[in-house]
Amino acid sequence: MAGISVNGNKKIATLQKEFNEQFPYLQLCIFYSYMRNEKSKTQLSGDKTLASVRRGNGTGKISISGNKKISSLEKEFDKEFGLYAQVCYTSSDGKGYYTSGSSDLMTLSAFNEFCKKNKCKKGVWR
């Protein structure tokens, strides 16, 4: 399974689509950092590049692979782009959830497989 290369030139919608193609039971939601503590969160527009919305001073480069832990990926978005990222999934009854707790300690591949076994919705990236 090839990794996903992320840099500032990538549009958010392109990244989300690539992420969902590699992890079909998961979604990647991206917000401005201040949204972290808001009850209602609004995702960043998919037609924007990461460079145009970034708020951090990191390198602006991330590599996403199946053996990366969810918590590590979310922390890298904060460090490299100054953005709040959440790995999400849609349960079999159509309800959307953010990962948290023990699921954040799982790798992307392992959690994708967990969601598959639990009949989560597939291919719901927008």
C-alpha positions in Angstrom: 0.0 0.0 0.0 1.6 3.3 -1.1 1.7 6.2 1.2 0.1 9.6 0.7 2.5 12.6 0.3 1.1 15.8 1.8 2.5 19.3 1.1 1.2 22.8 0.9 0.3 22.6 -2.8 -2.3 19.9 -2.3 -5.9 20.9 -2.2 -7.9 19.7 0.8 -10.5 17.9 -1.3 -7.7 16.0 -3.2 -6.1 15.0 0.1 -9.4 13.8 1.6 -10.2 11.8 -1.5 -6.7 10.2 -1.6 -7.0 9.4 2.2 -10.4 7.8 1.7 -9.2 5.7 -1.3 -6.4 4.3 0.9 -8.6 4.0 4.0 -12.1 3.5 2.6 -13.9 3.3 6.0 -12.2 6.5 7.3 -12.4 10.2 6.5 -9.9 13.0 7.2 -11.6 16.2 8.5 -9.5 19.4 8.6 -10.3 22.6 10.5 -8.6 25.8 11.7 -7.0 25.1 15.1 -9.4 27.4 16.9 -12.2 25.0 16.0 -10.7 22.3 18.3 -12.8 23.5 21.3 -15.9 24.6 19.4 -19.1 22.5 19.8 -20.0 22.9 16.1 -17.1 22.6 13.7 -16.9 23.7 10.1 -14.4 22.0 7.9 -12.1 24.0 5.7 -13.2 24.4 2.1 -12.0 21.6 -0.1 -11.0 23.9 -3.0 -8.3 25.5 -0.8 -4.7 24.4 -0.8 -3.1 23.5 2.6 -0.6 26.3 2.0 -3.4 28.9 1.7 -4.9 27.9 5.1 -1.9 26.9 7.1 -1.3 28.6 10.4 1.9 26.8 11.5 5.6 27.3 10.9 6.5 23.6 10.3 7.9 22.2 7.1 4.4 21.7 5.6 5.2 18.1 4.6 3.6 15.0 6.0 3.7 11.4 4.8 0.6 9.2 5.6 0.9 5.5 5.7 -1.1 2.7 7.1 1.3 2.0 10.0 1.0 5.6 11.3 -1.0 6.0 14.5 -4.1 8.2 14.3 -2.9 10.4 17.1 0.5 10.9 15.4 -1.2 12.0 12.2 -3.4 14.5 14.0 -0.4 15.9 15.9 1.6 16.2 12.7 -1.1 18.3 11.1 -1.0 20.6 14.1 2.8 20.8 14.1 3.5 21.1 10.3 0.4 23.1 9.2 -1.0 24.6 12.4 -4.3 22.9 11.5 -6.7 20.7 13.5 -7.2 17.4 11.8 -9.5 14.6 12.9 -9.8 11.0 11.6 -13.5 10.3 11.4 -15.8 7.4 10.5 -19.5 6.9 9.8 -21.1 4.0 11.7 -23.5 1.5 10.1 -26.5 3.6 11.2 -25.1 6.7 9.3 -23.8 8.7 12.3 -20.5 10.4 12.0 -17.8 10.2 14.8 -14.3 11.5 15.5 -11.8 9.0 16.8 -10.7 9.4 20.4 -9.3 7.5 23.3 -8.0 4.0 22.5 -8.9 4.4 18.8 -6.4 7.2 18.5 -3.7 4.8 19.5 -4.5 2.4 16.6 -2.8 2.6 13.3 -4.8 3.9 10.3 -4.8 0.4 8.7 -5.9 -1.3 12.0 -8.7 1.2 12.6 -9.8 1.0 9.0 -10.1 -2.8 9.4 -11.9 -2.4 12.7 -14.5 -0.1 11.0 -14.8 -2.6 8.1 -15.6 -5.4 10.6 -18.1 -3.2 12.4 -19.9 -2.5 9.1 -19.1 1.3 9.1 -20.0 3.1 5.9 -17.5 2.9 3.1 -16.4 5.8 0.9 -18.0 8.6 2.8 -15.3 11.3 2.5 -17.4 14.5 2.1 
